[in-house]
């Protein structure tokens, strides 16, 4: 996706948002390369799977981010386990208390956030089974090609205990019981840690890492992430930008509020949100989408149906009259990345922010 070597916004458009005048002129001008996708995090062969984020460089006038995302370094080498007094340790969690292996070797993960955590502490190759996501590939592309080869145990909404049992795990981790996979059913197969639906993604990651005996590794990884986020924000002068995040679903349009994962990562760089988006997520009036306005707009599509609906809105006159749209400062980002949780995802979102926050799309 080509981008401009400098940012320039006409004053007439800057006045569309309160406080916008003069802010764009202070942005750091830079030639920014597109981010990458579908190279293996742990394998050299390419990922040829289909994705709506990889089929074009432009959707309804918005530049597409992540066309060639490099995932070769997404998952680090295995981290060392925390010190332990014996072969097992007690872990308290949302569903109770479990005695888990001090250094698990065969892990089943229920949900993308848990899989992301195994990647972030370098244990993804010990994952013997995982739930899958809807769509053309079983796992998000940002985690790399290797995870696609992990056997599936059903969807996150309905994991299959029989399939899980066949894999002979020594640890099962996930968020909350789902479908047939209740806590008792899972605990009968292997020690199980269900961390709950924690809204703070960093606390959730720490809980998953603790279940795997990697609290020390998790703390170091989070420290490194915060340093990277601060450095990224300083490099691109993120504090001068109000970034809008809009998600199209099959039946409507919403902005993502400050409680969401993507908004939290943006905040870690120092970027701010438009005034209308500083509360919790809320619907947008498609006939007058002023709540979507920002210095730039990040667009997410909830699946193929969400993309179809989103394109129709993005080609409408009210949307095209938004200042960020008229200025060619609208970017489509990967919904499976920006609308998830996890440290690996947060690092990938930082890359997307670095490559777009001070750019605009060339026709």
N, C-alpha and C positions, 0 to 999 in steps of 0.2 A: 504494500500500500504506500504509494508515494506521499510525502508530506512536504509542507512548505519549510524552507530554511529559516523563516521568521514569521512571527505572528503579528497580524495587523487587523484590527477590527474597526470599521467605520464608526464615528462618534454617534451617528444617528441610531445605530443598532445597540450601542453600549447603553443607551438610555432606557432600554426595554426592561431592565431589572434595576431595582433600587440598589445603589452602591456600585453598579457595574462600571460606570464611567471612570476611565483612567486605569482600571485594574488590569485590563488586558494588555495595555501598553507597557505594564511593568513585568509581563511574563518573560521568562527566559526563552529567547529564540534559539532553536536548534534543529538540526536535521535528525529525525528520529526514525530508526528502522522498525519495521514491523516485528512483532514477537513471533515465536515459533511454536510448532505443534507436531506431535506424532513421531518424534524420534524416540527410540527406546530409552527408558530410564535405566535399564539394566541389560539391554540387548542391542545388537548392531543392525538388525534387519528392520526395514521401514514398516510403519503402520499404514496400510492402504485402506483402512476403514473409512466409511463415509461419514460426513459431518456437515451440518448446515453452516458451521463456522469456517469450513475449509473449501467451500466450493466456489467462492467468488471473493473479490477484493472490495466489492461495493454492493450494498443492499439498500435500495430506495434512497440513494444519495448519501448513505452513511458508510464510512470506511470500516472494513472488517478487521478486527484485531485477532492475532494468534494464528495466522495462516501457517506458519512454519515454526511453531513453538519448539524450542530445544529442550527436551526432557532428559537428556543424557545425565544431568547432574541433579535431577529431581530427588532421587533417593540416595542418601549418603551410605557409606559403609556401615556395617552393624556397630552399634554402640555397646559399651560395656554395661553389664547389669549393676544395679545398686548393690552395695554390700548387704549380705544376708546371713543370718545365724544358722540357716539350714537350707534344705532343698525347697522349702515352701515358705510363704509368708501370708499373713492375714491382710486382706484388703476389704475395707468398708466401702459400700457403694449404695446407690439409690435403691437397690432391691434387697439389700441385706449385707452380709459379710461372707466372704469366701476365702478359702485357703488356696492360693494359686502357686504355680511353680515360680521359684525365684528367677529362673531364666527359661521361659517357655520356648519350646521347640516346634510345636505344631499348633498354630493359631487359626481359629475360625473367626472372621470378622463379620459383623452384621451392620452394614451401612457404610456409606462413603467416608464419613468422618472418621470411623474406626480404621478403615483401610488407609486413609491419608496419614493417620497417626503412626501406623506400622512403617509406612514409607519414611516419615520424618525422623524416626529413631533408627532407621536402617534395618528393620526386621521384616520387610515385605516378603523376602524369600522364604520366611518361615510360615507364611500364610498358606494353609492347605485348602482353604475354602472361603468364599466370600459371597455376599448377596450381590445381585446385579441391578443395573439401572435400565429403565426403558430406552429404546432407541436402537440404532444400528450396531452399536458396540456395547459390550457388557459393563465397561468401566469408563470413567471420564478420561479424556485424552491427556489431561495435564499430568496424570500419574505415570505416563509412559506406556510403552508397548508391553513390557513384561507382565504387568498385572492382568492384562487381557487373557493370559494363559492360565490364570488361577481358576480351578473348578468352581462353578456356581452352585449355590445352595438355595436357590430361589430368590425372589425379589425381597427388597427391604421390608415391604408390607406383609410378606408371608414367607419367611424362611422355612425350609422343610427339615424338621428334626431328624427324619430318617436319613436324608442325604448328609447331614452334619455328622451323625453317628458313624456312618461309613468311613469318614475321613479320620477317625480316631484322634481327635484333637486333645491337647492337654490344657488348652485355655480357649474360652469363648468370650469375646468382648463385643459390646454394642451399646446402644443408647437405652431403649425401652423395649419391653416385650412386644411382639407383633405377631398377629396371625396365630399359627399353630405353635410358634416358638415362645411359649411362656417361660418364665424363669424356672419353674420347677422342672419342666420338660428339658430345658437346656442343662440345668444343673445335674440332672440324671446322666447326662452324657459326659460332661467335663466341668471343671471349675469355671464358673461364669461370673463376669463382672458387667453389669449394666449400669452405666454412669448417669442415666437420666437425661432428660431434655434440657441440658444446661444452655441458657441463652448466650453466655459468654464463651466464645469459641476457645479462648486461651485456657480457661478453667476446664473445659471439656477435653482439650488435648492433654492437659496435665493429668487428668483422671485416667485417660486411656494409657498414657505412658506409665503411670504408677501401676496399673494392672499388669503391665509387661515388665515391671521391675526396672523402669528407666526414668525415674523422677529426676535424677541428676542430669541425664542427657537431655531431657525435656527443658529443664531450666536453662541449660547452656544454649539450646536451640532457640528458645524464645528471646534470650538476651541478644543473640546474633540477629534475629529477625528485627527487633526494635532498633538496633543500630543501623541495619540496612534501610528500614523505613525512614528513619530520621535523615540519613545521608541522602536517600532518594529525594525526599521532600526539599532538602536544602539545595540540591543540585538543580532541580527544576522550578524552584521558587513556588512550591505548591501552596504556600499560605496566601498567595494572591488570587487563587482560583476558587470559584464556587462551582463544584462539580455536581451535576444532576445525574441521578440513576433512575432509569425508567424500565419497567418490565412489562412486556406484552404477554398476556395469557390468551388462550383461545376465546375467552369471553369478555375481556376488558383490558384496561391499562391502569397501572399503579406506579407510584414512585416508591422507592425503597427508603425507609426512614433510618434514623440514626441507630436503631436497635439491630440492624441487619449486619451480617458479616462483611459485605462489600463496603458499607459505610464506615465500619470500624477500621478497616484497612486504610481507606482514604484518610480518615482522621489521624491515623498513625503517621502519615506523611506530612500532616499539617494542612492539607487541603480542607476547605470548608464546604458547606452545603448551602444551596439557596434557602432563603428564609422559609419558604413554604415546605421544605423537606427536612426541617430540623426536629420534627417530632417523629412519631411512629409512622409506618407505611400507611398509605391511604390511596383510594382510587383517584384517577385523573379524569376530568370531564373531557372527552375526546372532541366535543364541539368547540371547546375553549380551553386548550391544554396549557394554559399559562403556568400551571403548577409544575410542568415539565421543564420550564425554562432554567437556564444556567449559563455560565460562561462556556461550558461544553456539556454535552449530554452523552452519557453511557447508556446504551440500549441493550436489553436482554430479551431473548425470545424463549418462552416456555414451550419448547418442543416445536415440531413442524407446524402444528395448528396455531401456536402462539406467533410463529413467524408469519404465517399467512395473514393473521389478523393485524399484526404489527405493520406489515408492509402496506396494508390498505390504509391504516391511520397515517403512516409516514408519507403517503402520497396525497393526503388531503390538504386543502388550502389552509385550515387553521394550524396544522403542524408545520407546514412549509413557511408560515409567517413567523415562527419562533426565531429569535435572534441567533441562537446557536446553530439552527438549521440553515438559515440564510448565510451564515458565516462559514458554512462547511466545517463545523466543529461538532459533529455527531459521529459516534463510534459504536459499532456493534461488538459486544464482547460475549464470551462463551458462558451461557447460562449454567452449565454444569460445573463451571469454575467459580463464577462470581456469586452464584446462589447456593453455595455449599458452605462447609466450615472445615477448617484444618490448617495446620501450619504450612504444609506443602502448597496448599491452595493460596494461602496468604502471600507466600513468596512469588507465586506465579502472577497473582493480581498486582503485586508491586511492579513486576516487569511490564504488565500492560499499562499501568499508570505512568511509569517512566517513559514509555514509548508514545504516549498520546496526550498527556495533560497539557503540553504546550505546542501541540501540532494542530493542523487542520487538513482536511481531506481535499485532494486535488481531483477535479472532474476528469 
